[in-house]
Amino acid sequence: MDDSASKAKAKPLRTWSVFGEIRRVPSEYEIVTHEVNYTLRKRRTAAFELNPTTPANMWYLTYRDKSPVQVAEWNEFRDPDEMTYRKYVTTQDEQESVMKGVLDQYERTAHDSDISARWIDTLAHVLIPTRYPVHGLQMTQAYLGTIAPSSYITNCAAFAAGDLLRRGSLIAYRTRQLQLARPDVHVLVEARRIWEADLGWQPARKALETALITYDWAECLTAVNLVLRPALDEVLLAQLANVARKNRDDLTWLLLTNLARDSARAARWSCALARFAIARNPDNVGSFARWVKKWRARAEDAAGGLATLLTSVSSPGQEELKTLEAARNAIAASLEAAGITEEVEKTVVAAKSTAKPQAAPQYMAPLLSDPLIALFEKYAVSPGANPCRWTGLTFYRFESPVAPHWDQTASLAFCIVVQGRKRVTINGRRYFFDPANYFLINRATRLQAEILEGSPAQPFLSMILQIPAAAVAEVLIESLPGLEAQAGADDEEEEAYVSKFDGDLRDAVIRFLKSLDDDSERRLLGPLFLREIVFRLLRQDQAPRLVTAALYGKTSRKVFAAIRYMQAEFNKSITIDDIARAVGASTSTLAHSFKEIIGVSPYHFLKQLRLERARVLMIREGWGVSEAAARTGYASPSHFVKAFTSYFGEAPSQYANQFRGKPTLNVMETTETRT
């Protein structure tokens, strides 16, 4: 009896514990959406159940987990429409019934036989080629859903991709109707040529193809969903629908206005997601604002090209400036709904202008919420130089201008200013740089530096990163054929240069600096992000100068041939004499040239290569000390242990046990030597 009473009083097991302490029954939307993205399972060490350093896992780590836009808990985001598969199918089934009626009406009324030659030419040049950009937009949404940091975002993007698939299918069906009704109009079968060659489409094509290689998930969201798609949909749906009505084509107007409903739903969740990200972490507004600035001009160029097309091929048509202004207004409305308004930046600039009305700024100061400024404020806490836990990285803070003073760099140095201005003089040549530009010194150089702007309210903030020879050499070796094509043997060699600092290079710097706080991330991910910085530098407009300085010396090709030889033969008992003979140089000449170009001796480079290789494979493959020593060219395990401990600060077994199962990067390995 007591047992029965006890069982009757026992509380049932909670069904919704996965949602945490929400103190309510979750909605159907939450039940079918919460944590359904496999790559985001809890207690994961990587996105996929593979070695954490595989390309797929490193891709997710770089472009999702280490995105500049961060929120503590993305699972708290909710789609304003709370769209589920059942709700989506029901909604779209109703819309498909409407669309079927419209398409049937085209055929029942012999609509296409009666439309004017000018209007059918407009449809051929503007409506029919739309399936190509629509397919591009669909691919961006599929990518966004795949790499999103929450299944709540994944589902939104998946439904958006479904909408675009439906849109492309309807346009294809409508295209075939026109072709069958007007076989005499040859332009109806030239959609691909128009998309690839017509001048009106080329800005949109360029913008979309660039968006397809925008890998950071949050930049993809900003570029496509908040900027580019609102502009394109305004022209290709709303403005084209207006032109259709002017040409008495009410069926096409109805078709386009119905498709605009899908576009509006995509805009709602996209803007809501941006607002959510900014509300949960105000620092995110800086990244959003920077990406908007980068993509807005591309979107306006795309809309301008299409506006010209609407004006030139349609009669009656649409005024070009009116169409472009409508696209600009659509972008502005999208950004305002997302909480990314220009007033934020204008407010900051206005406040600075009020404080110092006598001195007009010489550049547009970044937003105070810029994540890069926040990182510099964190590391540059004291006036003057602030050494960092990363060897060769120093942050600087000055609260007043500093007179010219002499300084020295030990190797290739990458310099960034995020607040203030600086002037550097090398051999009589002056270089000015500020937050819009970075400064790169190609080699060990004596220079004179001067801080031009800095105050207690807005201190000068900068960093200098000495980039090690190993990282530079590894990227140069892998990129050598393409880089040699960029550089010319007669290019003027300079000690330093200033170039634009934005886009992917800026994001790489943010990822690198964010990895410095945590010991594991600094030791394991830091080399990866440093390597990305070097790679991005080599893809800048000024890269040929860096390549020329690195590659075009009397004996530099032999140096890089020596590096290739060491990478291929490191597991054998080779000597410096062996390396010199292999590349056709004397031992003394190779040693001198190697030290001058790479910054370390061939012996130390080979030693570093072997130890880095042993480190990675002890962690990845579970090698023991004896096997690691034998397979990396060490004749004695004791000699290997001594060298490893001196280089990494820990004994090999202890080091491997500590990091086994975590992401690793060997900065010395090439594509050919990876396992």
PLY file of the C-alpha trace (Angstrom):
ply
format ascii 1.0
element vertex 675
property float x
property float y
property float z
element edge 674
property int vertex1
property int vertex2
end_header
0.00 0.00 0.00
2.80 2.33 0.92
4.64 1.42 -2.26
1.56 2.22 -4.37
1.12 5.57 -2.68
4.78 6.33 -3.20
4.57 5.53 -6.90
1.45 7.66 -7.24
3.25 10.67 -5.76
6.44 10.22 -7.81
6.97 13.00 -10.37
7.11 11.85 -13.98
10.39 12.23 -15.84
10.73 15.57 -17.56
10.31 15.26 -21.30
11.70 18.70 -22.17
14.94 18.72 -20.19
16.95 19.43 -23.35
15.45 22.94 -23.36
16.74 23.75 -19.88
14.67 25.48 -17.21
12.08 27.07 -19.49
9.24 26.26 -17.01
6.74 25.63 -19.78
5.91 23.12 -22.45
7.90 24.09 -25.55
6.01 24.96 -28.71
5.80 22.68 -31.72
8.23 25.03 -33.46
10.81 24.62 -30.69
10.38 20.85 -30.46
11.08 20.23 -34.15
13.82 22.88 -34.45
15.91 22.69 -31.29
19.40 21.17 -31.69
18.73 19.25 -34.90
21.98 20.40 -36.51
24.35 17.45 -36.02
27.50 19.57 -36.25
26.40 21.50 -33.16
25.87 18.61 -30.78
26.88 19.25 -27.17
30.29 18.28 -25.83
31.66 18.03 -29.34
35.36 18.47 -30.02
34.76 19.25 -33.69
31.89 19.67 -36.15
32.25 16.14 -37.53
33.37 12.92 -35.88
36.69 13.02 -37.68
40.16 14.14 -36.75
39.66 17.74 -35.54
42.32 18.94 -37.97
40.66 17.60 -41.13
39.81 20.33 -43.66
36.06 20.08 -43.00
36.47 20.51 -39.25
38.96 23.35 -39.63
36.54 25.04 -42.07
33.74 25.03 -39.48
36.14 26.14 -36.78
37.39 29.07 -38.85
34.23 30.34 -40.51
31.60 29.49 -37.88
33.08 28.99 -34.42
35.66 31.76 -34.81
33.48 34.20 -36.74
33.86 37.85 -35.67
30.16 37.80 -34.75
29.74 35.95 -31.45
26.78 35.31 -29.13
26.92 33.25 -25.94
23.85 31.15 -26.82
22.62 31.15 -30.41
19.84 28.68 -29.53
17.91 31.56 -27.95
17.19 33.03 -31.40
13.66 32.49 -32.74
12.29 32.83 -36.27
9.61 35.59 -36.15
7.35 33.35 -38.27
8.21 30.21 -36.22
8.31 28.27 -39.45
8.17 24.48 -39.28
8.13 22.00 -42.12
4.40 21.37 -41.64
3.62 25.08 -41.58
5.89 25.72 -44.57
4.26 22.99 -46.68
0.77 24.21 -45.81
1.64 27.84 -46.62
3.39 27.06 -49.86
0.67 24.64 -50.94
-1.76 27.54 -50.78
0.62 29.74 -52.76
1.19 27.00 -55.34
-2.54 26.84 -55.94
-2.49 30.57 -56.68
0.56 30.23 -58.94
-0.95 27.29 -60.81
-4.02 29.39 -61.52
-1.86 32.25 -62.83
0.20 29.96 -65.08
-2.93 28.25 -66.39
-4.44 31.67 -67.11
-1.48 32.52 -69.39
-2.39 29.52 -71.57
-6.19 29.74 -71.40
-6.24 33.36 -72.54
-3.50 32.97 -75.19
-1.81 35.78 -73.28
1.64 35.37 -74.82
0.39 35.59 -78.39
-0.86 39.13 -77.88
1.94 40.85 -75.95
4.04 43.44 -77.78
7.45 42.70 -79.23
9.02 45.32 -76.93
7.51 43.76 -73.81
8.50 40.23 -74.77
12.01 41.55 -75.34
11.91 42.97 -71.80
10.84 39.61 -70.39
13.64 37.90 -72.33
16.29 40.30 -71.00
15.10 40.79 -67.41
12.69 38.07 -66.23
14.00 34.91 -67.91
17.71 35.33 -66.95
16.61 35.77 -63.32
16.85 32.04 -62.78
20.66 32.35 -62.75
20.94 34.86 -59.87
18.12 33.03 -58.09
20.16 29.83 -58.25
23.16 31.74 -56.88
21.06 33.08 -54.00
19.79 29.56 -53.34
23.36 28.27 -53.00
24.23 31.02 -50.50
21.24 30.07 -48.34
22.15 26.39 -48.49
25.69 27.24 -47.38
24.42 29.55 -44.65
22.15 26.84 -43.29
24.94 24.28 -43.35
27.45 26.41 -41.43
25.04 28.33 -39.15
25.79 28.27 -35.39
22.27 27.10 -34.40
19.61 24.81 -35.85
17.14 27.70 -35.42
19.18 29.56 -38.05
19.76 26.42 -40.13
16.01 25.89 -40.55
15.40 29.51 -41.53
18.06 29.30 -44.23
16.78 25.92 -45.42
13.28 27.30 -45.96
14.78 30.35 -47.72
16.66 27.99 -50.05
13.38 26.15 -50.66
11.66 29.43 -51.55
14.37 30.23 -54.07
14.15 26.75 -55.57
10.43 27.31 -56.04
11.09 30.73 -57.59
13.60 29.30 -60.04
11.19 26.52 -61.01
8.37 29.00 -61.67
10.61 31.18 -63.83
11.76 28.10 -65.78
8.13 27.05 -66.33
7.21 30.57 -67.42
10.20 30.62 -69.78
9.04 27.44 -71.48
5.54 28.86 -71.88
6.94 31.88 -73.71
9.19 29.74 -75.91
6.30 27.50 -76.96
3.95 30.41 -77.59
6.51 32.50 -79.53
8.97 30.15 -81.30
9.78 32.98 -83.69
11.40 35.09 -80.91
14.94 33.75 -80.76
16.00 35.94 -77.84
13.83 33.78 -75.56
16.43 31.00 -75.74
19.43 33.25 -75.08
19.07 33.65 -71.32
22.53 32.30 -70.54
24.21 34.57 -73.07
22.34 37.56 -71.64
23.32 36.64 -68.08
26.98 36.16 -69.01
27.44 39.03 -71.48
24.77 41.73 -71.20
26.31 44.79 -69.54
23.22 45.41 -67.44
23.60 42.05 -65.68
27.37 42.07 -65.08
27.47 44.04 -61.78
24.84 41.68 -60.31
26.71 38.66 -61.62
29.99 39.87 -60.13
28.37 40.59 -56.76
26.70 37.17 -56.60
29.81 35.27 -57.62
31.75 37.14 -54.94
29.04 36.30 -52.40
29.46 32.61 -53.25
33.03 32.75 -51.94
32.12 34.68 -48.78
32.90 31.95 -46.29
32.29 33.49 -42.86
28.69 32.66 -42.01
27.88 36.07 -40.52
29.40 37.98 -43.45
27.42 35.76 -45.82
24.24 36.67 -43.90
25.11 40.37 -44.05
26.24 40.42 -47.67
23.36 38.44 -49.13
20.36 38.60 -46.81
20.74 42.15 -45.47
22.26 44.01 -48.43
22.43 42.29 -51.81
19.14 40.38 -51.91
16.97 43.34 -50.77
18.42 45.40 -53.65
18.01 42.66 -56.26
14.50 41.71 -55.15
13.41 45.33 -55.19
14.39 45.60 -58.86
13.58 42.07 -60.10
10.29 41.71 -58.19
8.81 45.06 -57.14
10.09 47.35 -59.92
9.69 44.77 -62.67
6.12 44.18 -61.43
5.46 47.92 -61.77
6.77 47.87 -65.33
4.58 44.82 -66.05
1.49 46.77 -64.98
2.50 49.69 -67.18
2.62 47.22 -70.06
-0.81 45.83 -69.11
0.62 42.46 -68.12
-1.38 41.89 -64.93
-0.57 38.17 -64.82
3.19 38.83 -64.60
2.50 41.49 -61.96
0.55 38.91 -59.96
3.32 36.31 -60.38
6.04 38.67 -59.16
4.08 40.11 -56.24
3.35 36.58 -55.03
7.06 35.69 -55.13
7.76 38.86 -53.14
5.98 37.25 -50.17
8.79 34.67 -49.92
11.35 37.46 -50.13
9.63 39.36 -47.30
9.66 36.29 -45.06
13.39 35.80 -45.66
13.98 39.45 -44.79
12.05 39.10 -41.50
14.17 36.32 -40.05
17.42 37.75 -41.41
16.84 41.16 -39.84
15.61 39.55 -36.62
18.81 37.48 -36.45
21.02 40.56 -36.86
19.03 42.41 -34.17
19.36 39.39 -31.88
23.14 39.22 -32.40
23.57 42.94 -31.66
21.27 42.88 -28.64
23.11 39.92 -27.08
26.56 41.29 -27.88
26.77 45.00 -28.82
30.36 44.48 -30.07
28.85 42.67 -33.07
27.58 45.92 -34.57
31.12 46.81 -35.61
31.50 43.70 -37.75
28.04 44.14 -39.27
28.73 47.81 -40.08
32.08 46.97 -41.67
30.54 44.27 -43.88
27.66 46.56 -44.86
30.14 49.20 -45.98
31.97 46.57 -48.04
28.84 45.14 -49.72
26.56 48.15 -50.09
28.44 49.59 -53.06
28.34 46.20 -54.80
24.59 45.93 -54.24
23.97 49.45 -55.55
26.11 48.75 -58.62
24.05 45.60 -59.26
20.79 47.51 -58.91
22.10 50.30 -61.13
22.92 47.89 -63.94
19.48 46.31 -63.78
17.86 49.76 -63.61
19.62 50.66 -66.87
18.32 47.44 -68.39
14.72 48.18 -67.39
15.01 51.64 -68.91
16.64 50.59 -72.17
14.63 47.53 -73.20
11.12 48.32 -71.95
8.55 50.75 -73.28
6.82 52.00 -71.28
9.66 51.42 -68.83
10.89 52.75 -65.55
13.05 55.78 -64.87
16.59 54.62 -64.13
17.16 56.94 -61.15
13.79 56.04 -59.68
14.60 52.33 -59.83
18.05 52.85 -58.29
16.61 55.00 -55.52
14.03 52.31 -54.75
16.84 49.74 -54.44
18.79 52.04 -52.12
15.70 52.55 -50.00
15.21 48.77 -49.82
18.77 48.34 -48.51
18.27 51.15 -45.99
14.99 49.63 -44.78
16.66 46.23 -44.40
19.53 47.67 -42.36
17.18 49.70 -40.19
15.10 46.59 -39.47
18.34 44.77 -38.63
19.44 47.50 -36.22
22.43 48.46 -38.40
21.72 52.08 -39.26
24.13 54.70 -40.54
23.02 56.92 -37.66
25.12 54.76 -35.29
28.31 55.69 -37.11
27.20 59.30 -37.65
26.48 59.68 -33.93
29.98 58.55 -33.01
31.61 60.83 -35.58
29.42 63.77 -34.55
30.36 63.31 -30.90
34.05 63.40 -31.79
33.57 66.47 -33.99
31.80 68.28 -31.13
34.58 67.48 -28.70
37.33 68.77 -31.07
35.70 71.21 -33.55
39.01 72.78 -34.50
40.56 69.57 -35.91
38.78 67.81 -38.76
39.59 64.09 -38.77
41.67 62.89 -41.70
39.98 59.52 -41.83
36.69 57.96 -40.77
37.24 56.60 -37.27
35.93 53.06 -36.74
32.94 52.42 -34.55
33.75 52.25 -30.85
32.15 48.82 -30.81
34.55 47.54 -33.46
35.77 44.16 -32.13
39.32 44.96 -33.24
39.42 48.12 -31.13
38.01 46.16 -28.19
40.80 43.58 -28.54
43.49 46.28 -28.72
42.03 48.01 -25.65
42.23 44.69 -23.86
45.88 44.01 -24.67
47.27 47.59 -24.77
46.43 48.56 -21.20
49.50 50.65 -20.31
51.07 53.62 -22.11
53.96 52.58 -24.34
54.82 49.04 -25.40
52.73 46.11 -24.09
54.39 42.73 -24.76
52.05 39.82 -25.43
52.11 36.12 -24.60
52.66 35.48 -28.30
56.34 35.80 -29.11
57.00 38.70 -31.47
53.65 40.46 -30.89
53.65 43.85 -29.15
50.73 46.24 -28.60
51.24 49.99 -28.23
49.19 52.66 -26.49
49.97 56.38 -26.50
47.68 59.09 -25.13
49.51 61.97 -26.82
51.63 62.48 -29.97
55.18 61.12 -29.74
58.20 62.79 -31.36
60.27 60.85 -33.93
62.38 58.09 -32.37
64.55 55.28 -33.74
63.43 51.66 -33.69
64.46 48.33 -35.19
62.57 45.32 -36.58
64.17 41.88 -36.42
62.32 40.33 -39.35
59.25 40.77 -41.52
56.87 42.93 -39.46
53.12 43.43 -39.89
51.88 46.70 -38.35
48.28 47.77 -37.72
46.83 50.99 -36.27
43.20 50.85 -35.11
43.07 54.35 -33.58
45.21 57.39 -34.41
47.87 57.92 -37.11
51.55 57.07 -37.42
54.44 58.07 -39.66
57.47 55.84 -40.31
60.63 56.91 -42.14
62.95 54.32 -43.72
66.01 55.47 -45.69
64.47 58.89 -46.23
61.12 57.54 -47.50
58.04 58.40 -45.41
55.06 56.12 -44.88
51.76 57.24 -43.29
49.22 54.72 -42.04
46.00 54.75 -40.05
43.02 52.39 -39.36
42.26 52.14 -43.07
45.72 50.78 -43.98
48.31 48.34 -42.70
52.08 48.74 -42.89
54.38 45.85 -43.79
58.17 45.85 -43.43
59.80 43.18 -45.59
62.93 42.46 -43.56
65.03 43.47 -40.57
65.15 47.26 -40.85
66.17 50.30 -38.85
63.45 52.95 -38.94
62.25 56.19 -37.41
58.69 56.21 -36.00
56.42 59.10 -35.02
52.95 59.04 -33.43
50.87 61.80 -35.03
47.52 61.46 -33.22
46.63 60.25 -29.74
44.76 61.57 -26.69
43.45 60.27 -23.35
39.92 60.20 -24.80
41.03 58.48 -27.99
44.45 56.90 -27.47
46.70 55.79 -30.27
46.39 51.97 -30.47
48.55 49.76 -32.65
50.32 46.43 -32.84
53.48 45.10 -34.47
53.62 41.40 -35.27
57.00 39.91 -36.11
56.11 37.08 -38.48
58.44 34.08 -38.06
60.40 32.70 -40.96
58.73 29.27 -40.67
55.24 30.63 -41.30
56.34 32.80 -44.23
58.37 30.03 -45.83
55.58 27.46 -45.56
53.01 29.69 -47.27
55.46 30.89 -49.89
56.43 27.33 -50.78
52.83 26.17 -51.19
51.88 29.30 -53.18
55.10 29.62 -55.16
53.81 29.04 -58.74
50.96 31.52 -58.44
53.06 34.08 -56.63
55.88 33.92 -59.15
53.33 34.73 -61.84
52.38 37.90 -59.93
55.90 39.24 -59.50
58.31 40.54 -62.09
62.05 40.16 -61.90
62.54 43.85 -62.64
60.06 45.06 -60.00
61.53 47.70 -57.71
62.36 46.18 -54.35
61.24 48.23 -51.34
61.81 47.76 -47.63
58.18 48.44 -46.75
54.77 49.37 -48.14
51.33 50.57 -47.03
48.19 48.85 -48.29
44.45 48.76 -47.60
43.41 46.94 -44.43
39.94 45.43 -44.66
37.92 42.35 -45.57
39.37 38.89 -45.14
42.72 40.12 -43.79
41.00 42.05 -41.02
38.87 39.02 -40.11
41.99 36.83 -40.00
43.63 39.26 -37.57
40.55 39.20 -35.33
40.55 35.40 -35.26
44.27 35.37 -34.44
43.94 37.86 -31.56
40.91 36.07 -30.09
42.95 32.86 -29.84
45.61 34.42 -27.59
43.80 34.29 -24.23
43.33 30.55 -23.95
46.54 28.53 -23.64
45.28 25.64 -25.78
43.87 27.90 -28.48
47.03 30.00 -28.54
49.31 27.00 -28.94
47.16 25.01 -31.33
45.05 27.52 -33.29
47.39 30.51 -33.16
49.74 29.08 -35.83
46.74 28.38 -38.08
45.48 31.96 -37.91
49.00 33.37 -38.29
49.37 31.27 -41.43
46.06 32.71 -42.69
47.34 36.26 -42.08
50.43 35.51 -44.18
48.24 33.98 -46.88
45.93 37.03 -46.91
48.92 39.38 -47.15
50.10 37.47 -50.18
46.70 37.97 -51.83
46.68 41.76 -51.41
47.26 44.19 -54.28
50.76 44.96 -52.98
51.72 41.28 -52.69
54.08 41.31 -55.71
56.37 43.64 -53.77
56.50 41.18 -50.90
57.00 38.29 -53.28
59.78 40.16 -55.11
61.56 40.87 -51.85
61.25 37.23 -50.79
61.96 35.43 -54.07
64.06 37.50 -56.43
67.59 37.49 -55.09
70.70 35.96 -56.60
70.42 32.73 -54.62
66.87 32.84 -53.26
65.62 30.13 -55.62
68.23 27.76 -54.22
67.04 28.60 -50.71
63.47 27.62 -51.55
64.70 24.53 -53.37
66.55 23.64 -50.16
63.32 24.02 -48.18
61.49 21.72 -50.58
64.31 19.18 -50.23
64.13 19.31 -46.42
60.36 18.88 -46.46
60.73 15.77 -48.62
63.72 14.23 -46.82
63.33 15.34 -43.19
62.78 11.74 -42.04
66.23 10.73 -43.22
69.62 11.40 -41.67
70.53 14.30 -43.94
73.17 16.96 -43.31
73.54 20.55 -44.47
76.21 19.34 -46.91
73.64 16.91 -48.39
71.14 19.74 -48.82
73.71 22.04 -50.44
74.75 19.34 -52.93
71.08 18.62 -53.77
70.44 22.24 -54.78
73.80 22.87 -56.43
75.25 25.35 -53.96
78.23 25.45 -51.63
77.51 24.85 -47.96
78.73 28.29 -46.90
76.78 30.13 -49.63
73.58 28.26 -48.85
73.94 28.88 -45.11
74.53 32.60 -45.62
71.67 33.03 -48.12
69.29 30.90 -46.08
69.88 32.97 -42.95
69.52 36.23 -44.90
66.24 35.30 -46.62
64.48 33.02 -44.12
65.92 34.45 -40.92
67.29 31.22 -39.43
70.06 28.82 -40.40
69.32 25.70 -42.47
70.17 23.58 -39.42
67.62 25.34 -37.21
64.99 25.25 -39.95
65.46 21.49 -40.41
65.32 20.98 -36.65
62.09 22.98 -36.39
60.57 21.10 -39.31
61.33 17.72 -37.71
60.04 18.71 -34.28
56.85 20.26 -35.66
56.22 17.13 -37.72
56.85 14.87 -34.72
54.56 16.97 -32.53
51.62 16.80 -34.91
51.91 13.09 -35.63
52.40 12.12 -31.97
49.08 13.85 -31.33
47.25 12.73 -34.49
48.58 9.21 -34.90
49.52 8.32 -31.33
53.21 7.78 -32.09
55.49 6.95 -29.19
58.76 8.72 -28.48
60.97 6.09 -30.15
58.83 5.89 -33.29
58.61 9.70 -33.55
62.38 9.99 -33.21
63.06 7.32 -35.83
60.55 8.72 -38.34
61.78 12.30 -38.12
65.47 11.66 -38.70
66.76 11.42 -35.12
69.29 8.64 -34.54
68.77 8.67 -30.77
65.49 8.90 -28.80
67.31 10.66 -25.99
68.57 13.30 -28.42
64.99 13.71 -29.71
63.57 14.08 -26.17
66.17 16.72 -25.31
65.51 18.70 -28.50
61.70 18.43 -28.15
61.72 19.53 -24.50
63.96 22.49 -25.29
61.76 23.60 -28.20
58.24 23.06 -26.75
58.99 23.39 -23.04
57.58 19.95 -22.18
58.66 16.35 -22.59
57.22 14.70 -25.75
54.95 12.19 -23.95
53.57 14.80 -21.58
52.93 17.24 -24.42
51.21 14.66 -26.64
48.97 13.37 -23.83
47.88 16.90 -23.03
46.77 17.80 -26.56
45.82 14.47 -28.12
42.30 14.66 -29.61
42.41 18.46 -30.01
42.92 20.48 -33.24
46.56 20.78 -34.33
48.39 22.59 -37.07
51.90 21.90 -38.29
53.09 25.19 -39.74
55.91 23.37 -41.50
53.99 20.68 -43.36
53.01 21.05 -47.02
50.09 19.65 -48.93
52.28 16.79 -50.10
53.46 15.79 -46.60
50.14 15.89 -44.77
48.67 12.55 -43.71
0 1
1 2
2 3
3 4
4 5
5 6
6 7
7 8
8 9
9 10
10 11
11 12
12 13
13 14
14 15
15 16
16 17
17 18
18 19
19 20
20 21
21 22
22 23
23 24
24 25
25 26
26 27
27 28
28 29
29 30
30 31
31 32
32 33
33 34
34 35
35 36
36 37
37 38
38 39
39 40
40 41
41 42
42 43
43 44
44 45
45 46
46 47
47 48
48 49
49 50
50 51
51 52
52 53
53 54
54 55
55 56
56 57
57 58
58 59
59 60
60 61
61 62
62 63
63 64
64 65
65 66
66 67
67 68
68 69
69 70
70 71
71 72
72 73
73 74
74 75
75 76
76 77
77 78
78 79
79 80
80 81
81 82
82 83
83 84
84 85
85 86
86 87
87 88
88 89
89 90
90 91
91 92
92 93
93 94
94 95
95 96
96 97
97 98
98 99
99 100
100 101
101 102
102 103
103 104
104 105
105 106
106 107
107 108
108 109
109 110
110 111
111 112
112 113
113 114
114 115
115 116
116 117
117 118
118 119
119 120
120 121
121 122
122 123
123 124
124 125
125 126
126 127
127 128
128 129
129 130
130 131
131 132
132 133
133 134
134 135
135 136
136 137
137 138
138 139
139 140
140 141
141 142
142 143
143 144
144 145
145 146
146 147
147 148
148 149
149 150
150 151
151 152
152 153
153 154
154 155
155 156
156 157
157 158
158 159
159 160
160 161
161 162
162 163
163 164
164 165
165 166
166 167
167 168
168 169
169 170
170 171
171 172
172 173
173 174
174 175
175 176
176 177
177 178
178 179
179 180
180 181
181 182
182 183
183 184
184 185
185 186
186 187
187 188
188 189
189 190
190 191
191 192
192 193
193 194
194 195
195 196
196 197
197 198
198 199
199 200
200 201
201 202
202 203
203 204
204 205
205 206
206 207
207 208
208 209
209 210
210 211
211 212
212 213
213 214
214 215
215 216
216 217
217 218
218 219
219 220
220 221
221 222
222 223
223 224
224 225
225 226
226 227
227 228
228 229
229 230
230 231
231 232
232 233
233 234
234 235
235 236
236 237
237 238
238 239
239 240
240 241
241 242
242 243
243 244
244 245
245 246
246 247
247 248
248 249
249 250
250 251
251 252
252 253
253 254
254 255
255 256
256 257
257 258
258 259
259 260
260 261
261 262
262 263
263 264
264 265
265 266
266 267
267 268
268 269
269 270
270 271
271 272
272 273
273 274
274 275
275 276
276 277
277 278
278 279
279 280
280 281
281 282
282 283
283 284
284 285
285 286
286 287
287 288
288 289
289 290
290 291
291 292
292 293
293 294
294 295
295 296
296 297
297 298
298 299
299 300
300 301
301 302
302 303
303 304
304 305
305 306
306 307
307 308
308 309
309 310
310 311
311 312
312 313
313 314
314 315
315 316
316 317
317 318
318 319
319 320
320 321
321 322
322 323
323 324
324 325
325 326
326 327
327 328
328 329
329 330
330 331
331 332
332 333
333 334
334 335
335 336
336 337
337 338
338 339
339 340
340 341
341 342
342 343
343 344
344 345
345 346
346 347
347 348
348 349
349 350
350 351
351 352
352 353
353 354
354 355
355 356
356 357
357 358
358 359
359 360
360 361
361 362
362 363
363 364
364 365
365 366
366 367
367 368
368 369
369 370
370 371
371 372
372 373
373 374
374 375
375 376
376 377
377 378
378 379
379 380
380 381
381 382
382 383
383 384
384 385
385 386
386 387
387 388
388 389
389 390
390 391
391 392
392 393
393 394
394 395
395 396
396 397
397 398
398 399
399 400
400 401
401 402
402 403
403 404
404 405
405 406
406 407
407 408
408 409
409 410
410 411
411 412
412 413
413 414
414 415
415 416
416 417
417 418
418 419
419 420
420 421
421 422
422 423
423 424
424 425
425 426
426 427
427 428
428 429
429 430
430 431
431 432
432 433
433 434
434 435
435 436
436 437
437 438
438 439
439 440
440 441
441 442
442 443
443 444
444 445
445 446
446 447
447 448
448 449
449 450
450 451
451 452
452 453
453 454
454 455
455 456
456 457
457 458
458 459
459 460
460 461
461 462
462 463
463 464
464 465
465 466
466 467
467 468
468 469
469 470
470 471
471 472
472 473
473 474
474 475
475 476
476 477
477 478
478 479
479 480
480 481
481 482
482 483
483 484
484 485
485 486
486 487
487 488
488 489
489 490
490 491
491 492
492 493
493 494
494 495
495 496
496 497
497 498
498 499
499 500
500 501
501 502
502 503
503 504
504 505
505 506
506 507
507 508
508 509
509 510
510 511
511 512
512 513
513 514
514 515
515 516
516 517
517 518
518 519
519 520
520 521
521 522
522 523
523 524
524 525
525 526
526 527
527 528
528 529
529 530
530 531
531 532
532 533
533 534
534 535
535 536
536 537
537 538
538 539
539 540
540 541
541 542
542 543
543 544
544 545
545 546
546 547
547 548
548 549
549 550
550 551
551 552
552 553
553 554
554 555
555 556
556 557
557 558
558 559
559 560
560 561
561 562
562 563
563 564
564 565
565 566
566 567
567 568
568 569
569 570
570 571
571 572
572 573
573 574
574 575
575 576
576 577
577 578
578 579
579 580
580 581
581 582
582 583
583 584
584 585
585 586
586 587
587 588
588 589
589 590
590 591
591 592
592 593
593 594
594 595
595 596
596 597
597 598
598 599
599 600
600 601
601 602
602 603
603 604
604 605
605 606
606 607
607 608
608 609
609 610
610 611
611 612
612 613
613 614
614 615
615 616
616 617
617 618
618 619
619 620
620 621
621 622
622 623
623 624
624 625
625 626
626 627
627 628
628 629
629 630
630 631
631 632
632 633
633 634
634 635
635 636
636 637
637 638
638 639
639 640
640 641
641 642
642 643
643 644
644 645
645 646
646 647
647 648
648 649
649 650
650 651
651 652
652 653
653 654
654 655
655 656
656 657
657 658
658 659
659 660
660 661
661 662
662 663
663 664
664 665
665 666
666 667
667 668
668 669
669 670
670 671
671 672
672 673
673 674
